[in-house]
Amino acid sequence: MEENTYYNRRNSKDEIRYVGRWESEYPKRLLTISNPPAGIYVKGRLPEEDRLTVGMVGARMCSEYGRSAAREFAGALASAGVQIISGMAKGIDGISQREAIAAGGSTFGVLGCGLDVIYPVQNREIFEKICERGGLISEFSPDTPPIARNFPIRNRIISGLSDILLVIEAGEKSGTGITVTRALEQGKDIYALPGRIYDSLSAGCNRLICQGAGIALSPSEFMKNLEVRYEKLLEKSKINGKFDENKHCVLRTGRNKKNINMLEKKEKVVYSGLDLYPKDLENIALETGMNISEILEILIKLELKGYIREEGKNHYIRF
């Protein structure tokens, strides 16, 4: 882990404070779990007690489907005033927190290392932004490196600070499962994003749904469930944009929409057959009835126009 770690020495320790369990600032949500930390280190602020918090967790090595879903759910929730809790890890965690920031919302990262340690280093650019839009939390003292055993320990804080845990994408056996277990022990509501039954990255989510977890079909459906169950905590005011229930995503100024009416007839046929799961050339040919050389020419045009992207050798997804 060391080569993937950045130590933020400059003035960082001056900005970190310790909040003991006996202090009034200590999160009340953590006081309700069976083994709350004796104290936590904080950089920035702590989640507000009277606002809804949703923990968003999932695979580090996620698919485009997972990335897209994380962006949509995090953006919708943050724009509605919901506080996003996550672990600032690579993959679903970082994507969710980036999108919450982009939506003008609040997000909080729970780390498995000291707060002067940025891990993974890819998240260096959102480290300070999270502190501006929310805060960073850890029960580990400054200078503590990101040791593997620390992460399962910190997962109980992610679930403990969350009113609801939303699992975006997870394998059958993954670190996300530890967070889910802690959330169940704490009596939290669990929701999971459904996926294809043959997709290993969705196996954990599908299993959770089979065992009784709520189904996160779309941001709009999820928001409706929150409004029914958490009306008092859910802040209704929109922050930076609007939630379009028909499109199930957050619409913000500057985001380009794909207008398929601008495409030629054969381009529309190929584009309509693609989604957020990678599809190979042979299947595209089988579904469209076109030959490979013709499809390749169309795919190049669609990629140049910004409609699709190659995800692996000769595998394509919508973009």
C-alpha positions in Angstrom: 0.0 0.0 0.0 2.9 2.3 0.7 3.6 3.2 -3.0 -0.1 4.2 -3.4 0.0 6.5 -0.4 0.6 10.2 -0.1 1.5 11.9 3.2 0.1 15.4 3.4 2.5 17.0 5.8 1.9 20.7 5.2 -0.1 22.2 8.0 -2.3 19.1 8.1 -2.0 18.2 11.7 -3.0 21.8 12.8 -6.4 21.2 11.1 -7.1 17.9 12.7 -9.0 17.8 16.0 -9.9 15.0 18.4 -13.5 14.5 19.5 -14.0 12.2 22.5 -17.1 10.2 23.2 -17.8 12.3 26.2 -18.0 15.5 24.2 -21.2 17.0 22.8 -19.8 17.2 19.3 -19.4 13.4 19.2 -21.9 12.0 16.6 -25.0 10.7 18.3 -25.4 8.1 15.6 -22.2 6.4 16.8 -23.4 6.3 20.4 -26.1 3.9 19.3 -23.8 1.2 17.9 -22.4 -1.6 20.1 -18.7 -0.7 20.0 -18.4 3.0 19.3 -14.8 4.4 19.1 -13.6 6.1 22.3 -12.9 9.1 20.1 -12.5 10.2 16.5 -10.1 12.5 14.7 -11.9 15.0 12.5 -10.8 17.3 9.7 -13.6 19.6 8.5 -17.0 19.1 10.1 -19.1 16.2 11.2 -22.5 15.1 9.7 -25.5 17.1 10.9 -27.7 15.1 13.2 -31.0 16.4 11.8 -30.2 15.6 8.1 -30.5 12.2 6.4 -27.2 10.3 5.8 -26.8 7.6 3.2 -23.7 5.4 3.1 -22.6 4.5 -0.4 -20.3 1.6 -0.8 -19.2 -0.9 -3.5 -16.5 -2.4 -5.5 -13.1 -0.8 -6.0 -12.7 -2.4 -9.4 -16.2 -1.5 -10.6 -17.8 -1.7 -14.1 -19.1 1.2 -16.2 -22.6 0.2 -15.0 -21.5 0.7 -11.4 -19.7 3.9 -12.1 -22.7 5.4 -13.9 -25.1 4.3 -11.2 -22.9 5.7 -8.4 -22.8 9.0 -10.2 -26.5 9.2 -10.7 -27.5 8.1 -7.2 -24.9 10.3 -5.5 -25.8 13.3 -7.6 -29.5 12.9 -7.0 -29.2 12.4 -3.2 -26.7 15.2 -2.7 -28.8 17.6 -4.7 -31.7 16.8 -2.4 -29.7 17.6 0.7 -28.8 14.1 1.7 -25.4 13.7 3.3 -23.2 11.0 1.6 -21.0 8.8 3.8 -18.3 6.7 2.2 -14.7 5.4 2.7 -12.9 7.6 0.1 -11.6 4.4 -1.5 -10.9 3.7 -5.2 -14.0 2.9 -7.2 -17.6 3.3 -6.0 -16.6 5.2 -2.9 -14.5 7.9 -4.6 -17.0 8.2 -7.5 -19.9 8.7 -5.2 -18.0 11.4 -3.2 -16.8 13.2 -6.3 -20.4 13.4 -7.6 -21.8 14.6 -4.3 -19.2 17.4 -4.4 -20.1 18.2 -8.0 -23.8 18.4 -7.1 -23.0 21.0 -4.4 -23.9 18.6 -1.6 -22.2 17.3 1.6 -20.0 14.3 1.9 -17.9 12.7 4.6 -15.1 10.2 4.2 -14.2 7.6 6.9 -10.6 6.6 6.6 -8.7 3.5 7.6 -5.5 5.5 8.2 -4.5 8.8 9.8 -6.1 12.0 8.5 -2.8 13.3 7.3 -2.5 10.3 5.0 -4.1 10.3 1.6 -4.9 6.8 0.4 -5.3 5.9 -2.4 -3.2 8.6 -3.9 -5.7 8.9 -6.8 -8.0 10.6 -4.4 -5.5 13.4 -3.6 -7.5 15.9 -5.6 -10.8 15.4 -3.7 -9.1 15.2 -0.2 -9.4 19.0 0.4 -12.7 19.3 -1.4 -14.3 16.8 0.9 -13.1 18.8 3.9 -14.7 21.9 2.3 -18.0 20.2 1.6 -18.1 18.0 4.7 -15.3 16.3 6.5 -12.9 13.5 7.0 -13.2 11.1 10.0 -10.9 8.4 11.5 -10.4 6.7 14.8 -6.7 6.2 13.8 -4.2 8.9 14.9 -2.2 11.0 12.4 0.6 9.2 10.7 -1.2 5.8 10.9 -0.5 4.1 7.6 -3.3 2.4 5.6 -2.7 -1.1 7.0 -5.1 -3.8 5.6 -6.6 -4.7 9.0 -7.7 -1.1 9.7 -10.3 -1.1 6.9 -12.7 -3.7 8.3 -12.5 -1.9 11.6 -13.4 1.5 10.1 -16.4 -0.1 8.2 -18.6 -0.1 11.4 -18.2 3.7 11.5 -19.3 4.1 7.9 -22.5 2.1 8.6 -22.8 3.7 12.1 -22.9 7.2 10.7 -25.4 6.2 7.9 -29.2 6.0 8.3 -29.3 3.8 5.2 -26.6 1.8 3.4 -26.7 1.8 -0.4 -24.6 -0.9 -2.0 -23.9 0.0 -5.6 -21.9 -2.9 -6.9 -20.2 -5.8 -5.0 -19.0 -9.3 -5.5 -20.4 -12.2 -3.5 -17.3 -12.1 -1.2 -15.9 -8.6 -0.8 -14.9 -6.0 1.7 -18.3 -4.4 1.1 -19.9 -7.4 2.8 -18.2 -6.5 6.1 -19.9 -3.1 6.0 -23.2 -4.7 5.2 -22.8 -7.1 8.2 -22.0 -4.2 10.5 -25.0 -2.3 9.2 -27.3 -5.3 9.8 -26.0 -5.6 13.3 -26.8 -1.9 13.8 -30.3 -2.2 12.5 -29.8 -0.1 9.4 -31.9 -0.2 6.3 -30.0 -1.8 3.4 -30.6 -1.1 -0.3 -28.8 -2.7 -3.3 -28.5 -2.0 -7.0 -29.7 -5.0 -9.0 -27.5 -6.4 -11.8 -27.3 -9.3 -14.3 -27.3 -12.7 -12.7 -24.1 -13.8 -14.6 -22.2 -10.6 -13.6 -19.8 -11.4 -10.7 -19.7 -7.7 -9.7 -23.4 -7.8 -9.1 -23.5 -11.1 -7.3 -23.3 -9.6 -3.9 -26.0 -7.1 -4.6 -28.3 -9.7 -6.1 -27.7 -11.9 -3.1 -28.6 -9.0 -0.7 -31.9 -8.4 -2.6 -32.7 -12.1 -2.4 -32.2 -11.9 1.4 -34.5 -9.0 1.7 -32.6 -5.8 1.0 -34.4 -3.0 -0.7 -34.1 -2.7 -4.4 -32.5 0.5 -5.7 -34.1 0.5 -9.1 -33.5 4.1 -9.9 -32.7 7.4 -8.1 -36.3 8.5 -8.4 -37.7 5.3 -6.8 -35.1 5.4 -4.1 -35.9 9.1 -3.3 -39.6 8.2 -3.1 -38.8 5.5 -0.5 -36.8 8.0 1.5 -39.6 10.6 1.5 -42.0 8.0 3.0 -39.6 6.5 5.6 -37.4 9.5 6.5 -39.6 12.5 5.9 -38.4 14.4 9.0 -34.7 13.9 8.2 -34.9 14.4 4.4 -34.1 18.0 3.4 -36.4 18.8 0.5 -34.6 21.9 -0.8 -32.5 21.4 -3.9 -29.0 22.6 -3.8 -27.4 22.9 -7.3 -29.6 21.6 -10.1 -32.8 19.7 -10.4 -33.8 16.1 -10.1 -35.6 14.9 -13.3 -37.8 12.0 -12.2 -38.5 11.0 -15.8 -34.8 10.5 -16.6 -33.7 9.3 -13.2 -30.6 11.4 -13.1 -29.4 14.8 -11.9 -29.4 17.4 -14.7 -26.8 20.1 -14.3 -25.9 23.0 -16.4 -23.1 22.0 -18.8 -23.8 18.3 -18.9 -24.1 17.2 -22.6 -27.2 15.2 -23.5 -27.1 12.5 -26.2 -29.6 13.3 -29.0 -29.9 10.2 -31.1 -31.9 12.2 -33.7 -28.6 13.6 -34.8 -27.4 10.2 -35.8 -27.7 8.5 -39.2 -30.1 5.5 -39.4 -27.5 2.8 -39.1 -25.7 4.7 -36.3 -29.0 4.7 -34.4 -29.4 0.9 -34.8 -25.9 0.2 -33.4 -26.2 2.8 -30.6 -29.6 1.5 -29.5 -28.2 -2.0 -29.1 -25.5 -0.8 -26.6 -25.8 -0.1 -22.9 -23.6 0.3 -19.9 -22.4 -3.3 -20.1 -19.6 -4.0 -22.6 -20.8 -5.7 -25.8 -18.4 -7.4 -28.2 -18.3 -7.0 -32.0 -19.8 -10.5 -32.7 -22.9 -9.9 -30.6 -23.4 -6.4 -32.2 -23.2 -8.1 -35.6 -25.6 -10.8 -34.6 -28.1 -8.3 -33.2 -27.9 -5.8 -36.1 -27.4 -8.2 -39.0 -24.5 -6.0 -40.3 -21.1 -7.2 -41.2 -18.1 -6.6 -39.0 -16.3 -4.1 -41.3 -19.5 -2.0 -41.5 -20.0 -2.1 -37.8 -16.4 -1.1 -37.1 -16.8 2.0 -39.4 -20.0 3.0 -37.5 -18.4 2.4 -34.1 -15.5 4.7 -35.0 -18.0 7.4 -36.0 -20.0 7.0 -32.8 -16.8 7.1 -30.7 -15.6 10.3 -32.5 -19.0 11.9 -31.8 -18.8 11.0 -28.1 -21.7 8.6 -28.0 -19.8 5.4 -27.2 -16.5 4.2 -25.8 -14.3 1.1 -26.3 -14.1 -0.7 -22.9 -11.5 -3.4 -23.5 -10.5 -4.9 -26.9 -13.4 -4.8 -29.3 -16.0 -4.3 -26.5 -18.1 -1.2 -26.5 -20.4 0.7 -24.2 -22.6 3.8 -24.3 -20.8 6.9 -23.0 
